[in-house]
Amino acid sequence: MSNRRTQWTGRTPSTYSRSCLRFLATMAVAVLVLIGLAPGQGRAAVSGDALASGAPSQKIASASQLPLNKAVKGGGHNIDFWKVTLVGGYRVSFAFTAGSGGGYGFDLYAPSTKDATFYQTGALVTVLGPASGSGFTLQAPYSGTFILAVCQAAYGYGVPGNCAAADPPAGGSIPPSIQNPMSAYTFTASVLTDGITTSEGAQETKATATIAGAPTLSAFESGGGQNIDFWKVHLIGGYKVQFYFTASGSFGGGYGFDLYAPSTKDPTFYQTGALVTAIGPPSASTFTLQAPYTGTFVLAVCQATYGYSVPGNCAAADPPSGGSIPGSIQAPMSPYTFTTSVVTDGITTSQGAGETKASATIAGAPDVSAFASGGGQSIDFWKVSLKKGETVSFNWTASGSFGGGYGFDLYSASTTDADFYQATPLATVIGPASPSDFGLEAPSTGTFILAVCQAAYGYSVPGNCGAAHPPSGESTPGSIQNPMSPYTFTAMVPPPGPALKATTAPAVSGTPTVGSTLFVTSGVWSPAATSYSYQWYLASKPISAATSSSLQLTTADEGSSVHVEVTALRVGYVDGSYTSPAEPVS
């Protein structure tokens, strides 16, 4: 006892008082932390030194960088925050040891996330951590410094899919479903690159959630974390953009990859149909999208919710202002990455430059060229001029990968959009669903409407494309693929030989007087003609219906001059023509 007295009494009263005060203050802070009354509602004050060492913060603004490959402790608060820097597609992996209570939610939030609005923020990526030791990962949807939040479910409640409820705004209450304070837990974090190189990451092009801001597709892409992703991609008709899906999210169903027309805009996207669509997998795979014509297309990616079919059109994932995303769409999408390349299928740049894009209407149909690309609509129209017996040949250089075979039909030049649905083709051929050669023979001389349509998968190839272009207000039947899968072809009309020449000129007989009849012979031609046409003229104007080898003159013809034009025809040759001298009618 005397020794103790000596130790205590050896200090001055002031030294003793300061020691006691420091001890009591330390104990007071410790008690406050334990009962949850440290500064900040439900949050403990953490020193700068502690944060620098990787301890969690209860505010985003003061969150420290997540240390890797070392044990990290958390818990004792309503929520924990760190920051973690990742390249798109990289995964942060957690070896986790949990405390008592319910399961934990581990969420990644956008780099721009702030404390003031966190309570109404959606997580980009979330994983439902266990209540006991386990391992799991969070994949970055793009490159950036993300906010990592951890929260815990109260015993008997489901693990929170979004930690925002654990950090309500000032004056708000933490719901009873959230464990507050969290039970203590530890984890060791590491980063998995999944084979994505640093140089790939540096070339990453981040998707946008709007078409207006969509960037151009690059060789390496990362996406996810929002309801829809947009890029733009320039392709020549028939070219394919090939996707190698290098990493996919661990939640949700498969992904839809769709090409939309270059003219597609945000305000009307929700009611827009995709030109071409591919059903992307939920895991690594390779697939392609083929361009139906040359242009800069909008590429959209969306994801099905687990248990739902992959969306065949991403429009539902981007509803108009005030609209809701249906439950069948995963929002936000699980993160994914892919690399791209372009497959030309032997189509040269010069061919692409000479491409003729099909029209969806007869009125706008262009003349078919040597190289044509089509698809992406219910029907395609071109015009082609042929002589009787000539054949337009098609070399089918590339075809779509979905749907059945194609119908190629020739229609009369007088066919209009209004009556097409009930028109009968003059000639038809059943085009294949794979590369091949075939042709259409002209039943007469003239300019024809060429129509192309496609059978839906499982249906017979249409022998008449009329159903593919119904009248206004009517629907395309289910037997027709709408839109058609993209395709290309080279068209060839036999080159004409030399012009026919008259070795014996046609001769006009008869007297050009009122009431008499004039006659004209066909003449002799080299090479020999196979058919002839005639046109009579009065005062240098063609006489309606005067297209035979004879003409009867009437009193209305008196005082005018008359002549005839004879045309000699042979398939494969330029037409020969003879015009008789004009004679006055008396």
C-alpha positions in Angstrom: 0.0 0.0 0.0 2.8 2.4 0.9 4.4 1.8 -2.5 1.1 2.6 -4.3 0.7 5.7 -2.2 4.2 6.7 -3.2 3.4 6.1 -6.9 0.2 8.2 -6.8 1.5 10.9 -4.5 4.7 11.1 -6.6 2.5 13.0 -9.2 1.3 16.5 -8.9 -2.4 17.0 -8.6 -2.5 18.6 -12.0 -0.8 15.5 -13.6 -3.3 13.2 -11.9 -6.3 15.3 -13.0 -5.2 15.3 -16.7 -4.6 11.5 -16.7 -8.1 10.8 -15.2 -9.8 13.2 -17.7 -8.1 11.5 -20.7 -9.1 8.1 -19.4 -12.7 9.1 -18.8 -13.0 10.8 -22.2 -11.7 7.7 -23.9 -14.1 5.5 -22.1 -17.0 7.8 -22.9 -16.3 7.8 -26.6 -16.1 4.0 -26.5 -19.5 3.7 -24.8 -21.1 6.1 -27.2 -19.8 4.1 -30.2 -21.2 0.9 -28.7 -24.6 2.3 -28.1 -24.8 4.0 -31.5 -24.7 7.7 -30.2 -21.4 8.8 -31.6 -21.5 11.9 -33.8 -23.8 11.6 -36.8 -27.1 9.7 -36.6 -26.3 6.0 -36.3 -22.7 6.7 -37.5 -19.4 6.6 -35.7 -16.7 9.3 -36.1 -13.7 7.7 -37.8 -10.3 9.4 -37.7 -8.4 10.3 -40.8 -5.6 7.9 -39.8 -8.2 5.0 -39.5 -9.7 5.8 -43.0 -6.3 5.9 -44.5 -5.6 2.4 -43.3 -8.8 1.1 -45.1 -11.4 1.2 -42.4 -14.9 1.8 -43.6 -16.6 5.2 -43.6 -20.2 5.9 -42.9 -20.1 8.7 -45.5 -19.3 8.5 -49.2 -17.5 11.8 -49.1 -14.9 10.5 -46.7 -14.7 6.9 -48.0 -11.2 5.5 -48.3 -9.8 3.3 -51.1 -10.5 -0.4 -50.5 -7.3 -2.1 -49.6 -6.6 -5.3 -51.6 -5.2 -8.6 -50.4 -5.4 -7.7 -46.7 -8.0 -8.4 -44.0 -10.6 -5.6 -43.7 -13.0 -5.2 -40.8 -16.5 -3.7 -40.8 -19.7 -3.5 -38.9 -21.0 -1.6 -35.9 -22.8 0.9 -38.0 -25.9 1.1 -40.3 -23.8 1.1 -43.4 -20.1 0.9 -44.6 -18.6 2.7 -47.5 -15.3 2.3 -49.5 -14.1 3.3 -52.9 -12.7 0.8 -55.4 -11.1 1.5 -58.7 -11.8 -1.0 -61.5 -11.4 -1.5 -65.2 -14.6 -2.4 -67.0 -15.1 -6.2 -66.7 -12.7 -6.6 -63.8 -14.2 -8.2 -60.7 -13.5 -7.5 -57.1 -13.5 -10.8 -55.2 -14.4 -11.1 -51.6 -13.4 -13.9 -49.2 -15.9 -13.2 -46.5 -16.5 -14.0 -42.9 -19.8 -12.9 -41.4 -21.0 -12.1 -38.0 -24.4 -13.0 -36.5 -27.7 -11.7 -37.9 -29.0 -11.8 -41.4 -27.2 -11.8 -44.7 -25.2 -8.9 -46.1 -25.7 -6.8 -49.2 -22.6 -5.8 -51.1 -23.3 -3.1 -53.8 -21.4 -1.1 -56.3 -22.6 2.4 -57.0 -21.7 4.9 -59.8 -18.6 7.0 -59.2 -20.8 10.1 -59.2 -22.9 8.9 -56.2 -23.2 11.5 -53.4 -24.4 11.3 -49.7 -27.2 13.7 -50.2 -29.0 11.6 -52.8 -27.8 8.1 -51.9 -31.1 7.1 -50.3 -32.7 7.3 -53.8 -29.9 5.8 -55.8 -30.0 2.5 -57.5 -27.0 0.1 -57.3 -25.2 -0.6 -60.5 -24.3 -4.1 -59.4 -25.3 -6.0 -56.3 -24.6 -9.4 -54.7 -26.4 -11.0 -51.8 -23.6 -11.8 -49.4 -24.1 -14.7 -47.0 -24.5 -14.7 -43.3 -21.5 -17.0 -42.9 -18.1 -17.5 -44.5 -18.1 -17.6 -48.3 -16.7 -16.0 -51.4 -18.4 -13.8 -54.1 -17.5 -11.2 -56.7 -18.7 -7.8 -58.0 -18.0 -7.0 -61.7 -17.4 -3.4 -62.9 -19.8 -2.4 -65.7 -17.2 0.2 -67.0 -13.9 1.7 -65.8 -14.1 4.1 -62.9 -13.7 4.5 -59.1 -16.9 3.1 -57.7 -18.6 3.4 -54.3 -18.8 0.0 -52.5 -21.5 -0.1 -49.8 -22.2 -2.9 -47.3 -25.4 -3.3 -45.3 -27.0 -6.1 -43.4 -30.5 -7.6 -43.2 -32.1 -7.8 -39.8 -32.7 -11.3 -38.6 -35.7 -12.9 -40.4 -35.6 -10.4 -43.3 -34.4 -10.9 -46.9 -30.9 -9.6 -47.8 -31.3 -6.0 -49.1 -30.9 -5.7 -52.9 -30.0 -2.1 -52.5 -28.3 -0.6 -49.4 -29.9 2.8 -50.0 -32.5 2.1 -47.3 -29.7 1.7 -44.7 -28.7 5.3 -45.2 -31.9 7.5 -45.1 -31.8 11.2 -45.6 -31.5 13.5 -42.5 -34.6 13.0 -40.3 -35.5 9.7 -42.0 -35.6 6.3 -40.2 -33.8 3.1 -41.0 -36.4 0.4 -41.6 -36.6 -2.6 -39.3 -35.5 -4.8 -42.1 -32.0 -3.3 -41.8 -29.7 -4.5 -39.1 -28.5 -1.4 -37.2 -25.8 -1.6 -36.1 -24.4 -4.3 -38.4 -22.7 -7.3 -36.9 -19.0 -7.3 -37.2 -17.6 -8.9 -40.3 -14.3 -9.3 -42.1 -13.2 -9.9 -45.7 -10.2 -9.9 -47.9 -10.7 -8.3 -51.3 -8.7 -9.0 -54.5 -9.2 -8.1 -58.2 -9.8 -10.7 -61.0 -9.0 -9.4 -64.5 -10.6 -12.3 -66.4 -7.9 -12.0 -69.0 -8.8 -8.4 -69.9 -5.5 -6.7 -70.6 -4.6 -3.2 -69.5 -4.4 -2.1 -73.1 -7.9 -3.4 -73.8 -9.2 -1.6 -70.7 -7.6 1.7 -72.0 -9.6 1.4 -75.3 -12.9 0.7 -73.6 -15.9 2.7 -74.8 -18.5 3.2 -72.2 -22.1 2.8 -73.3 -24.7 5.5 -72.8 -28.3 5.2 -71.7 -29.4 7.5 -74.6 -29.1 7.2 -78.3 -28.2 10.9 -78.6 -25.1 10.4 -76.6 -24.1 7.0 -78.0 -20.4 6.7 -78.8 -18.9 4.7 -81.7 -18.3 1.0 -81.0 -14.7 0.1 -80.4 -12.8 -3.1 -80.3 -13.3 -3.7 -76.5 -16.5 -2.7 -74.7 -17.9 -3.1 -71.2 -21.5 -2.5 -70.2 -24.3 -3.0 -67.7 -25.4 -1.1 -64.6 -28.3 0.5 -66.4 -31.5 -0.7 -68.0 -30.2 -0.3 -71.6 -26.8 0.4 -73.3 -26.4 2.2 -76.6 -23.5 2.5 -79.1 -23.3 3.3 -82.8 -21.6 1.2 -85.5 -20.9 2.0 -89.2 -21.3 -1.0 -91.5 -21.5 -1.7 -95.3 -24.6 -3.7 -96.3 -23.8 -7.4 -95.8 -21.0 -6.8 -93.4 -21.3 -8.5 -90.0 -20.2 -7.1 -86.7 -19.0 -10.1 -84.7 -19.2 -10.2 -80.9 -17.1 -12.3 -78.6 -18.9 -12.2 -75.3 -15.8 -12.3 -73.0 -17.6 -11.9 -69.7 -21.2 -11.8 -68.5 -23.0 -10.9 -65.3 -23.7 -13.6 -62.8 -27.4 -12.7 -62.4 -30.3 -12.4 -64.8 -31.0 -14.1 -68.1 -29.6 -13.7 -71.6 -28.9 -10.5 -73.4 -30.6 -9.0 -76.5 -28.2 -7.4 -79.0 -30.2 -5.3 -81.6 -29.4 -3.1 -84.6 -31.7 -0.1 -85.2 -32.0 2.2 -88.2 -29.6 5.2 -88.3 -32.6 7.5 -88.0 -33.7 6.1 -84.6 -34.2 8.7 -81.9 -34.7 8.6 -78.1 -38.3 10.0 -78.0 -39.7 7.3 -80.2 -37.4 4.4 -79.4 -40.0 2.6 -77.2 -42.1 2.0 -80.3 -39.3 1.2 -82.7 -38.7 -2.2 -84.2 -35.2 -3.6 -84.5 -33.8 -4.2 -88.0 -31.7 -7.1 -86.9 -31.6 -8.9 -83.5 -29.4 -11.6 -82.0 -30.2 -13.5 -78.8 -27.0 -13.1 -76.8 -26.2 -15.7 -74.2 -25.9 -15.4 -70.4 -22.3 -16.7 -70.7 -19.3 -16.5 -73.0 -20.1 -17.0 -76.7 -19.8 -15.7 -80.2 -22.5 -14.3 -82.4 -23.0 -11.7 -85.2 -25.3 -9.0 -86.5 -25.4 -8.4 -90.2 -26.1 -4.9 -91.7 -29.1 -4.9 -94.1 -27.7 -1.8 -95.9 -24.9 0.7 -95.5 -25.2 3.1 -92.7 -24.3 4.1 -89.1 -26.6 2.0 -87.0 -27.7 2.2 -83.4 -26.7 -0.9 -81.3 -28.8 -1.5 -78.2 -28.2 -4.1 -75.5 -30.6 -5.2 -72.9 -31.0 -8.2 -70.5 -33.9 -10.5 -69.6 -34.7 -10.9 -65.9 -34.0 -14.3 -64.6 -36.7 -16.7 -65.7 -37.8 -14.6 -68.6 -37.1 -15.1 -72.3 -34.3 -13.0 -73.9 -35.9 -9.8 -75.3 -36.2 -9.8 -79.1 -36.5 -6.0 -79.1 -34.9 -3.8 -76.5 -37.5 -1.0 -76.9 -39.3 -2.1 -73.7 -36.1 -1.5 -71.7 -36.2 2.2 -72.6 -39.8 3.4 -72.1 -41.0 6.9 -72.7 -40.8 9.5 -69.9 -43.1 8.4 -67.1 -43.3 4.8 -68.3 -42.2 1.8 -66.4 -39.7 -0.9 -67.3 -41.5 -4.2 -67.4 -40.6 -6.9 -64.9 -39.2 -9.1 -67.7 -36.3 -6.7 -68.2 -33.3 -6.8 -65.9 -32.7 -3.2 -64.6 -30.0 -2.6 -64.0 -28.3 -5.1 -66.2 -25.6 -7.4 -64.9 -22.1 -6.2 -66.1 -20.6 -7.8 -69.2 -17.8 -7.2 -71.7 -17.2 -8.1 -75.3 -14.7 -7.6 -78.1 -15.8 -6.9 -81.7 -14.6 -7.5 -85.2 -16.1 -7.0 -88.7 -16.7 -9.9 -91.0 -16.9 -8.8 -94.7 -18.0 -12.2 -96.2 -16.0 -11.4 -99.3 -17.9 -8.2 -100.1 -15.4 -5.7 -101.4 -15.3 -2.0 -100.6 -16.0 -1.2 -104.2 -19.0 -3.4 -104.2 -20.3 -1.7 -101.1 -19.8 1.7 -102.7 -22.1 0.6 -105.6 -24.8 -0.8 -103.3 -28.4 -0.1 -104.1 -30.6 -0.1 -100.9 -34.0 -1.6 -101.4 -37.2 0.4 -100.8 -40.1 -0.6 -98.7 -42.5 0.9 -101.3 -42.9 0.4 -105.0 -43.1 4.2 -105.4 -39.6 4.6 -104.1 -38.1 1.5 -105.7 -34.6 2.1 -107.3 -33.2 0.3 -110.3 -31.4 -2.8 -109.2 -27.6 -2.5 -109.5 -24.9 -5.1 -109.7 -24.7 -5.3 -105.9 -27.7 -4.9 -103.7 -28.3 -5.4 -100.0 -31.6 -5.8 -98.2 -33.5 -7.0 -95.1 -34.6 -5.2 -92.0 -38.2 -4.6 -93.3 -41.2 -6.7 -94.2 -40.5 -6.4 -98.0 -37.9 -5.1 -100.4 -38.6 -3.5 -103.8 -36.3 -2.7 -106.8 -37.0 -2.2 -110.5 -35.4 -4.1 -113.3 -35.6 -3.7 -117.1 -35.6 -6.8 -119.3 -36.4 -8.0 -122.7 -38.8 -11.0 -123.3 -36.9 -14.2 -122.5 -34.0 -12.4 -120.7 -33.0 -13.7 -117.3 -31.9 -11.6 -114.4 -29.5 -13.8 -112.4 -28.8 -13.5 -108.7 -25.7 -14.6 -107.0 -26.8 -14.9 -103.4 -23.6 -13.8 -101.6 -24.8 -13.7 -98.0 -28.0 -14.5 -96.2 -29.5 -13.9 -92.8 -29.1 -16.5 -90.1 -32.7 -16.5 -89.0 -36.0 -17.2 -90.7 -36.8 -19.4 -93.7 -36.1 -19.0 -97.4 -36.8 -16.0 -99.5 -39.3 -15.3 -102.4 -38.1 -13.4 -105.4 -40.9 -12.2 -107.6 -41.4 -10.0 -110.8 -44.5 -7.9 -111.0 -45.9 -5.7 -113.8 -44.5 -2.1 -113.9 -48.1 -0.9 -113.5 -48.4 -2.5 -110.0 -48.8 0.1 -107.3 -48.4 0.0 -103.5 -52.2 0.3 -103.1 -53.0 -2.9 -105.1 -49.8 -4.9 -104.5 -51.4 -7.1 -101.9 -53.8 -8.6 -104.5 -51.4 -8.6 -107.5 -50.1 -11.8 -109.1 -46.4 -12.1 -109.9 -45.4 -12.6 -113.6 -42.5 -14.8 -112.5 -41.3 -16.2 -109.2 -38.4 -18.1 -107.8 -37.9 -19.7 -104.4 -34.7 -18.2 -103.1 -32.7 -20.3 -100.6 -31.8 -19.6 -97.0 -28.1 -20.0 -97.8 -25.8 -18.8 -100.6 -26.8 -20.0 -104.1 -27.4 -18.9 -107.7 -30.8 -18.6 -109.4 -32.7 -16.4 -111.9 -35.9 -14.9 -113.1 -36.9 -14.9 -116.8 -38.9 -12.0 -118.2 -42.2 -13.0 -119.7 -42.3 -9.9 -121.9 -40.2 -6.8 -122.6 -40.5 -4.0 -120.1 -39.6 -2.6 -116.7 -40.6 -4.9 -113.8 -41.1 -4.6 -110.1 -38.7 -6.9 -108.3 -40.0 -7.9 -104.8 -38.2 -9.9 -102.2 -39.8 -11.3 -99.0 -38.9 -14.0 -96.4 -40.8 -16.9 -94.8 -40.9 -17.0 -91.0 -39.1 -19.9 -89.5 -41.1 -23.1 -90.0 -43.2 -21.7 -92.8 -43.0 -22.4 -96.6 -41.3 -19.8 -98.7 -43.9 -17.4 -100.1 -44.8 -17.9 -103.8 -46.3 -14.4 -103.8 -44.9 -11.5 -101.7 -48.3 -9.8 -101.7 -49.0 -10.8 -98.1 -45.7 -9.1 -97.0 -47.0 -5.7 -98.1 -50.6 -5.5 -96.8 -52.8 -2.5 -97.4 -52.7 0.4 -94.9 -54.0 -0.6 -91.5 -53.6 -4.4 -91.9 -51.0 -6.6 -90.4 -48.3 -8.8 -91.9 -49.2 -12.4 -91.3 -47.2 -14.6 -89.0 -46.0 -16.7 -91.9 -43.9 -13.7 -93.1 -40.6 -12.9 -91.4 -40.9 -9.2 -90.3 -38.4 -7.7 -90.4 -36.5 -9.9 -92.9 -33.0 -11.1 -92.0 -30.3 -9.2 -93.9 -29.0 -10.5 -97.2 -27.0 -9.4 -100.2 -26.8 -10.4 -103.8 -25.2 -9.5 -107.1 -27.6 -9.1 -110.0 -26.7 -9.7 -113.6 -28.6 -9.0 -116.8 -27.1 -10.4 -120.0 -25.1 -7.6 -121.7 -26.6 -6.6 -125.0 -25.1 -7.6 -128.3 -24.8 -5.2 -131.3 -27.9 -3.3 -132.6 -30.0 -5.0 -135.2 -29.5 -3.4 -138.7 -32.0 -3.4 -141.6 -30.6 -5.2 -144.6 -34.0 -4.6 -146.3 -35.8 -1.5 -145.0 -39.5 -1.8 -144.1 -41.7 -0.4 -146.8 -45.0 1.6 -146.6 -47.8 0.8 -149.1 -51.1 2.4 -149.7 -52.3 5.9 -150.6 -52.3 8.5 -147.8 -55.9 9.7 -148.4 -58.9 9.8 -146.1 -60.7 6.4 -146.0 -57.7 4.4 -147.2 -55.5 2.0 -145.3 -51.7 2.2 -145.1 -49.5 -1.0 -144.6 -45.9 -1.4 -143.5 -43.6 -4.5 -143.9 -41.3 -5.6 -141.2 -38.2 -5.6 -143.4 -35.2 -7.9 -143.1 -32.7 -7.5 -140.2 -29.3 -8.8 -139.3 -29.1 -10.6 -136.9 -32.6 -11.8 -137.6 -35.2 -10.2 -135.5 -37.5 -12.5 -133.4 -40.3 -9.9 -133.0 -41.4 -6.5 -134.1 -43.3 -3.5 -132.7 -45.0 -0.7 -134.6 -46.0 2.9 -133.8 -47.9 5.2 -136.2 -47.5 9.0 -135.9 -49.7 11.9 -137.0 -48.1 15.3 -137.1 -45.1 13.7 -135.3 -47.3 12.7 -132.3 -47.9 9.0 -131.6 -51.5 7.8 -132.4 -53.0 6.1 -129.4 -53.6 2.3 -130.1 -52.0 2.6 -133.6 -49.5 -0.1 -132.8 -50.1 -2.7 -135.6 -48.6 -3.0 -139.1 -51.6 -1.1 -140.7 -53.4 2.2 -140.2 -56.8 3.4 -141.6 -57.0 7.1 -142.2 -60.0 9.2 -141.2 -61.3 12.7 -141.9 -59.6 13.9 -138.7 -56.2 13.0 -140.2 -56.7 15.2 -143.3 -54.1 17.9 -143.6 -51.6 16.3 -141.3 -48.5 14.2 -142.1 -48.3 10.5 -141.2 -45.3 8.2 -140.7 -44.5 4.9 -138.9 -41.7 3.6 -136.7 -40.8 -0.1 -136.9 -38.7 -1.6 -134.1 -36.9 -5.0 -134.5 -36.2 -7.0 -131.4 -34.0 -9.9 -130.5 -33.1 -11.1 -126.9 -29.5 -10.2 -126.1 -29.2 -7.4 -128.8 -29.9 -3.7 -128.9 -33.2 -3.0 -130.7 -33.1 -2.0 -134.4 -35.3 0.9 -135.5 -36.6 2.3 -138.8 -38.7 5.5 -139.3 -40.5 6.0 -142.6 -40.6 9.4 -144.4 -43.6 11.5 -143.4 -46.4 11.9 -146.1 -49.3 14.4 -146.1 -52.9 13.1 -145.7 -55.3 14.4 -148.4 
